[in-house]
Amino acid sequence: MDEAAVESLIERIYDMALDPSLWPELVAGLAAMLGGHAGSIEQEHVESQRGVGLTIGLDPSTVPQYFEYYAERNVLRRVRNFSERIRSFTPIITLDQDALAKDSLMRTEFYADFLKPVGIHSVLTVGLWSEGPSVTAMSIFRPLNRPSFDESARALAARLHPHLVRAFRIGRKVAASGAMQAGMSAALDQSPLGVLILGGGVVHFANAQALGLLAEPGGLNLCGGALVAADVADTERLRAMMARAQAGPGRAGGAVSVRRAGGKAPLSVVATPLGAERFSFFPAEPCVLVCLTDPEVSAIPDAYLREGIGLTAAEARIARMLVEGRSLRGAAEDLDVSYSTVRNHLQHIFEKTGATRQAELVALLARTAKQPNAPY
């Protein structure tokens, strides 16, 4: 083992962490050190077997070919009680013979129709990350004319493994910070719309309004990174819309309504394709911006009430309740304060808005919410 080469690769690992777009170079370097001829890094949803990835030393068509058919037939990824194992996921290094003896592997469809035709005979996999049901791993491959990976290869990979895991986590943060700056995140939290960014079976971002709507029973929810509705027909329409927004060269968004329990007005769900490279560690991963509109919620952002009018947090809460049709006594009960406290807050709201009566205040705020160019 060339110690200088190992130390050099470790240094490069952390260089790559600061620029996730250079990870293909790292995969190539790791393959060379481990005696492989090719490698890949992929993120796979363990329930749907869908995912994204990139390869080095293999035909680029290998990735879509794998996820469109062979992921479900990957005998090397079959793990008993996986739903339980994933909850306590620990990144480990595995060889293909850990899952299946080589002679048994060579008799499978996965080997005969996928691995062998693309030139793969032996596989060493390095676990990197788990988020919900999605797992990210790096694999190094050897062809038939080279010895299979053995324990010495595993030991060398083990030296590099903690650095790879740490660098991948840093790289995710770097990629995320480049895509969603803190200022933008804060601004979206002030939006009256629920905003989600989805891609590759993962929620990359959800603002406060979206989280609130997803938490309501009998409406919209997330299952394995996919939007689902309580109503089966609505779920099918959601899936079709998201598929249009995520797949194919002519990616297109759409809009659907989602029914809710308790007689509530349906949610409006609008999906818009996003540039993949801005929200993903993987260049090929398509992402979608989803906006959720609740017609029963007043569209008066907290930024306008707090900064535009100058209301305190308590005054802003009471103003919202009044626009939603609550009485002063009802607001007092909901806030667990005295009726006189609510009346004092209302008087301060009158002074700051110029309104003199409760009905006038509600009309003023409701008109502001409907103005397309309101100052927020």
HELIX and SHEET records of a PDB file:
HELIX    1   1 GLU A    3  ALA A   17  1                                  15    
HELIX    2   2 PRO A   20  LEU A   22  5                                   3    
HELIX    3   3 TRP A   23  MET A   33  1                                  11    
HELIX    4   4 THR A   62  GLU A   68  1                                   7    
HELIX    5   5 TYR A   70  ARG A   73  5                                   4    
HELIX    6   6 VAL A   75  ARG A   77  5                                   3    
HELIX    7   7 PHE A   82  ARG A   87  1                                   6    
HELIX    8   8 ASP A   96  ALA A   99  1                                   4    
HELIX    9   9 LYS A  102  LEU A  105  1                                   4    
HELIX   10  10 GLU A  109  PHE A  110  1                                   2    
HELIX   11  11 TYR A  111  LEU A  115  3                                   5    
HELIX   12  12 GLU A  151  ALA A  179  1                                  29    
HELIX   13  13 ALA A  182  ASP A  189  1                                   8    
HELIX   14  14 ALA A  208  ALA A  215  1                                   8    
HELIX   15  15 VAL A  232  GLN A  246  1                                  15    
HELIX   16  16 ALA A  276  PHE A  279  1                                   4    
HELIX   17  17 ASP A  302  ALA A  303  1                                   2    
HELIX   18  18 TYR A  304  GLY A  308  3                                   5    
HELIX   19  19 ALA A  313  VAL A  323  1                                  11    
HELIX   20  20 LEU A  328  LEU A  335  1                                   8    
HELIX   21  21 TYR A  339  THR A  353  1                                  15    
HELIX   22  22 GLN A  358  LYS A  370  1                                  13    
SHEET    1   A 5 GLY A  51  ILE A  56  0                                        
SHEET    2   A 5 ALA A  38  HIS A  45 -1                                        
SHEET    3   A 5 SER A 134  ARG A 142 -1                                        
SHEET    4   A 5 SER A 122  GLU A 131 -1                                        
SHEET    5   A 5 ILE A  93  LEU A  95 -1                                        
SHEET    1   B 5 VAL A 202  ALA A 206  0                                        
SHEET    2   B 5 GLY A 194  GLY A 199 -1                                        
SHEET    3   B 5 CYS A 287  THR A 293 -1                                        
SHEET    4   B 5 LEU A 267  LEU A 274 -1                                        
SHEET    5   B 5 GLY A 254  VAL A 258 -1                                        
SHEET    1   C 2 LEU A 220  CYS A 223  0                                        
SHEET    2   C 2 ALA A 226  ALA A 229 -1                                        
END                                                                             
